[in-house]
Amino acid sequence: MKMSTKGRYAVMAMIDIAMHSRGNPVSLTEIADRQDISQEYLEQLFGKLRKAGLVESSRGPGGGYRLAHDMGNIPVADIILSVDEELRVTRCGGDAVDGCVKGERCNAHDLWSSLGRQMIYFLSSISLEDVVEKRNL
């Protein structure tokens, strides 16, 4: 399975907002300090999270980010996919017809492809609230 830090850090940051916001914006500086993630990296991620409609931003003193929806309505899969994270388990491009081994599908392609779909299904069934409340995990 391949998942870079983008997806993991985006989920960690969204959990941080859900736990610390109380309806108020949370600054990236606070998230960076608590989660030990570079603020510059968070700025890149939050641009994508905002574009996906998962967070809202406010500027000025006391500004930062807040969840755009109730945390029970934010699937973890949406967070990961919004930062362009690909959950890939196959050697090739997922469900692609061409490509695993010497231009052919490998003999385990369907197994790995199915696993990738199940991962997305699982992450789609878990909300941000489930993670915060430690339910269904």
C-alpha positions as CSV (number, residue, x, y, z in Angstrom):
1,M,0.0,0.0,0.0
2,K,1.2,3.5,-0.8
3,M,0.0,6.5,1.1
4,S,2.3,9.5,1.5
5,T,2.3,12.0,4.3
6,K,-0.2,14.3,2.6
7,G,-3.2,12.1,3.4
8,R,-2.0,11.2,6.9
9,Y,-1.1,14.8,7.8
10,A,-4.4,16.2,6.4
11,V,-6.4,13.7,8.5
12,M,-4.3,14.6,11.6
13,A,-4.9,18.3,11.0
14,M,-8.6,17.9,10.5
15,I,-8.8,15.9,13.7
16,D,-6.9,18.7,15.5
17,I,-9.4,21.2,14.3
18,A,-12.4,19.0,15.3
19,M,-10.9,18.6,18.8
20,H,-9.8,22.2,19.4
21,S,-12.1,24.5,17.4
22,R,-15.2,24.7,19.5
23,G,-16.7,26.7,16.6
24,N,-13.8,29.1,16.5
25,P,-11.0,29.2,13.8
26,V,-7.8,27.3,14.6
27,S,-4.6,28.7,13.3
28,L,-2.1,26.7,11.3
29,T,0.5,27.7,13.8
30,E,-1.4,26.0,16.6
31,I,-2.0,22.9,14.5
32,A,1.7,22.8,13.4
33,D,2.9,23.0,17.0
34,R,0.5,20.4,18.3
35,Q,1.0,17.9,15.5
36,D,4.7,18.6,14.8
37,I,4.0,19.3,11.1
38,S,5.6,22.2,9.2
39,Q,3.3,25.2,8.8
40,E,4.3,25.6,5.2
41,Y,3.3,22.0,4.5
42,L,0.0,22.6,6.2
43,E,-0.6,25.7,4.1
44,Q,-0.4,23.6,1.0
45,L,-2.7,21.0,2.4
46,F,-5.3,23.5,3.6
47,G,-5.4,25.2,0.3
48,K,-6.6,21.9,-1.1
49,L,-8.9,21.2,1.8
50,R,-10.5,24.6,1.4
51,K,-10.9,24.1,-2.3
52,A,-12.7,20.8,-1.6
53,G,-15.1,22.6,0.7
54,L,-14.0,20.7,3.8
55,V,-12.7,23.8,5.7
56,E,-13.5,27.5,5.8
57,S,-10.9,30.1,6.4
58,S,-11.0,33.5,8.1
59,R,-8.3,36.2,8.1
60,G,-7.1,38.6,10.6
61,P,-6.5,38.4,14.3
62,G,-8.1,35.2,15.6
63,G,-8.3,33.9,12.1
64,G,-7.6,30.4,11.0
65,Y,-9.6,27.4,9.8
66,R,-12.8,25.7,10.9
67,L,-14.7,22.7,9.6
68,A,-17.0,23.6,6.8
69,H,-19.4,20.8,7.8
70,D,-20.4,18.9,10.9
71,M,-17.6,16.5,11.6
72,G,-20.1,13.6,11.4
73,N,-20.6,14.5,7.7
74,I,-16.9,14.5,6.7
75,P,-15.7,11.0,5.6
76,V,-12.0,10.3,6.1
77,A,-11.8,9.3,2.5
78,D,-12.9,12.8,1.4
79,I,-10.0,14.3,3.4
80,I,-7.4,12.0,1.9
81,L,-8.7,12.3,-1.6
82,S,-9.0,16.1,-1.4
83,V,-5.2,16.5,-1.0
84,D,-4.7,14.4,-4.1
85,E,-3.7,11.4,-2.2
86,E,-3.9,8.2,-4.2
87,L,-4.5,5.0,-2.2
88,R,-2.6,2.6,-4.4
89,V,-2.0,-1.0,-3.7
90,T,-1.2,-2.3,-7.2
91,R,2.1,-1.9,-8.9
92,C,0.4,-0.2,-11.9
93,G,-2.2,2.6,-11.9
94,G,-4.9,0.8,-10.0
95,D,-7.7,-0.6,-12.2
96,A,-5.8,0.2,-15.3
97,V,-5.9,-2.5,-18.0
98,D,-2.3,-2.0,-19.1
99,G,0.6,-2.3,-17.1
100,C,1.7,-4.4,-14.1
101,V,4.3,-6.7,-15.5
102,K,5.8,-6.3,-19.0
103,G,2.6,-4.5,-20.2
104,E,0.3,-7.2,-18.8
105,R,-1.8,-7.4,-15.7
106,C,0.0,-9.3,-13.0
107,N,-1.6,-12.5,-11.6
108,A,-2.5,-10.8,-8.3
109,H,-3.8,-7.6,-9.9
110,D,-7.5,-8.2,-9.2
111,L,-6.7,-9.0,-5.6
112,W,-4.7,-5.8,-5.0
113,S,-7.2,-3.7,-7.0
114,S,-10.1,-5.1,-4.9
115,L,-8.1,-4.3,-1.7
116,G,-7.7,-0.7,-2.8
117,R,-11.5,-0.4,-3.4
118,Q,-12.2,-1.9,0.0
119,M,-9.8,0.7,1.6
120,I,-11.7,3.5,0.0
121,Y,-15.0,1.9,1.0
122,F,-13.8,1.6,4.6
123,L,-12.5,5.2,4.8
124,S,-15.7,6.4,3.3
125,S,-17.7,4.7,6.0
126,I,-15.6,6.4,8.8
127,S,-16.4,10.0,9.6
128,L,-14.1,12.5,11.2
129,E,-16.4,12.4,14.2
130,D,-16.0,8.6,14.4
131,V,-12.2,9.1,14.7
132,V,-12.5,11.9,17.2
133,E,-14.9,9.9,19.4
134,K,-13.0,6.6,18.7
135,R,-16.0,4.9,17.3
136,N,-16.1,2.1,14.7
137,L,-12.4,1.8,14.7
